[in-house]
Amino acid sequence: MFYREAGQFKSTYPADMAIFPLREDRIGIAVIILAAYSLAFLGNAFLLQAVMIPFLVFSLAAIGLNILTGYAGLLSLGTGAFMGVGAYACYKLMTAFPDVNVIVWIFVSGFFSAAIGALFGLPSLRIKGFYLAVATLAAQFFLQWCFIRIPWLVNYNVSGALDAPLRTLFGIPVLGATATPQTRYLVVLTIVILLTWVASNLVHGRIGRAWIAIRDMDLAAELMGIRPLQTKLLAFAVSSYYCGVAGALLVFLWYGGAEYDVFNINQSFFILFMVIIGGLGSLIGSFFGAALIFILPIVLGIVLPAMLSPFGLSVGADVIEHLRFMIVGALIIFFLIVEPHGLARLWQIGKQKLLVWPFPY
């Protein structure tokens, strides 16, 4: 038996409360991280720039929404706007203080998004469910209006667009036209790994248990001594921080520049679908959801023409896009009705079956 907990004894409290208590999990995570960094030197520019960087960015945004919706049980439809706050804050900070390292401003920009998220999270003490979703939807439209109508946010640029100025890290271009996909990928990968590790510690600790208690039954959690307002606002702040950092990475390390329309309501639903399909209350599910929704059209665009070309048939981009929406919609309905924990739960079941079933106990 390759994957089992029997025989792995814990003699200390830190070992018992470890995020990855099983040796197999620790080895698996180390292999995945090593393979991810190796991809920067083995993959081509298209793979890094068009597939891996956006996959990591949307995974980070999905982690942010999963903290709020999956762990704290608070539905939000303003993820796209909170990503925009981080992007615009990073742009203002980079242009106002050009001598400061751009990585610092990417992390700092998340705090501006966290403050805005906590502000719009104030109604969560009185309302929940559909009404809270409407409140966050109002935040989406209001912030998007601000991105359009306040020219100060783009330094009075007549085009109204955010552009990535040339910025270097240890003499290597990170932003700008001269930055290579390899450099951008390594920066994004490092930031995503770091923030995923922080999120994992949060959700497995005291704060995460408070979020789960609020999600399961807020009245009982309050009777146990958990403060609902502070706990919910912290969930909004942490979630918005992750979304803000993801927004800054989206604009400056993937697009290289963008307009306000990037952070529309479609982006918010896009991230929400990733969380639903990947699995509510699961960090690894955020990566699964982002991989399925974002990489699915790329795979369909490669596989379907290869399968149909021997028969003299061709598939247009519009057909692939319609097929993508059909598959994503069917998966959302399936996971909402049959398996609320999404692909993350299926991964756990498959891991146990594949690694345990062929070998007798």
Phi, psi and omega in degrees: 000125183273324188240102181204156178264337180298133179093350177257092186271147177249127182250357179226158178295316177302322179293325180287330182261012182296149179294321177241084185288336182270140181297324180296322178295318180296319178295318180298317179296319179297321179293318180297315180296317179297319179294323180295317178289327178293332181297334179296333182256345181256332183276157178274177184295322180296316181299317183287313187280321187262345183239301190286318181297309177296326177300315180292321180296313180290331174296319178294318177296321179294324175298317179300313179291327179293326176299318182282312186271316184283320184265320182264349177072026182247116183282136180226136175243020181246022184300317180300319180293319179293327173296321178296322178300317178296320181293313181293323177295318178296321179295316180296319181292320180296319182283331179280326181232075186291342183276347180278144181303135184293331179297325177299316182290331176296317178289321182292325181301332178296331180292327176294318177294323178296320179295316178295320179296319177295324178297313179282352176272355179303320179295349184294343178288330184256332185235160179206173176065230185299319184291324175292322177299321177294322179296317178289330175295323175297322176297321178301310183289324179293314181292323177295324175297320178297320179299329182276318193263352181249096184292341179300330182295334179248023180056038177058033176291129185295333179281342181070018185251155172268131176236152183265106177288164179292122176223143184241158175229112185057038178082359180257127180298128178253320176245160178102176185292335183272355180287131182277153176302327179297315179295315180298318181297317180296321179294312180297316181299316180296317180295318181294318178297316181298312182289329175294321177296319177296315180298321179296320177293324180294310186286340179265001181253199182299319181295317179296321178294325177293319177299316181295322178296319177296321180295315185288315178195102186294328180293316178295323178296321178294322177293335178278355178106002178276130181275114186297316184297309181297320181293317180291319179294324177295321177297317177297318182294313181295317179299315181292327177300312180297319179294322179296316177297319178297323178295320177295318177295322181300313186283312192266336181249354173242295182292322187080006181154148183199168175249177185297333186293346178296331186256041182276184183294332178299323177296321179297314178293326178302312180291321179298320178296324177299318182292318181295313182288319181291322180132122177289137179073032180216125178288318179293332176296331176297321177290320178297315180296318179295321180295316183292311186287321184275319184276341181305310179297329178293316179294317179297322180294338179264318187283312184300312177299324179293327180283326186266342182298325177297337180265007180075021181254148178235152181237126179276166180295328180292323178295318179296321179294318177295319179296323178298314180296323179295317181293314181297316178299317179296320179293321178298314179297318181297312184287329177291326184268314189266310187223091182298339181274004168064207183295334180297320178292318177297325177296317179297316179295314180296323179297317180290319182292314185290325185264346183247320189302317183293347186245129181290153178286000000 
